[in-house]
Amino acid sequence: MENFTATFRSEHDLQQAIDALRKQGVVDLQIEPGVEPHQPMPVSLLGGGLSHLSIAESPACLLQVVVESSRIRQAEDTVTRFGGSVE
């Protein structure tokens, strides 16, 4: 297993990347809205969507991606394609 973190500035881009990553079969996705210490803990996204999160007011969102080792490059390319920045 491999993992990486990506930063998104747009909720729309983030949602598109999440949808594409789910179709690719990632192991887990977690989002941390904003980077401020008072924000909630990361939330797993494999079982649901973003409907209960309000990230529009956050300057950036962090997406943690866990993927099989053989698929990490594909997942990183997908994140980049949808406007994310891989850290």
Stockholm file with secondary structure:
# STOCKHOLM 1.0

chainA/1-87         MENFTATFRSEHDLQQAIDALRKQGVVDLQIEPGVEPHQPMPVSLLGGGLSHLSIAESPACLLQVVVESSRIRQAEDTVTRFGGSVE
#=GR chainA/1-87 SS CEEEEEEESCHHHHHHHHHHHHHHTCSEEEEEESSCTTSCCCEECTTCCSTTCCCTTSSCEEEEEEECGGGHHHHHHHHHHTTCEEC
#=GC SS_cons        CEEEEEEESCHHHHHHHHHHHHHHTCSEEEEEESSCTTSCCCEECTTCCSTTCCCTTSSCEEEEEEECGGGHHHHHHHHHHTTCEEC
//
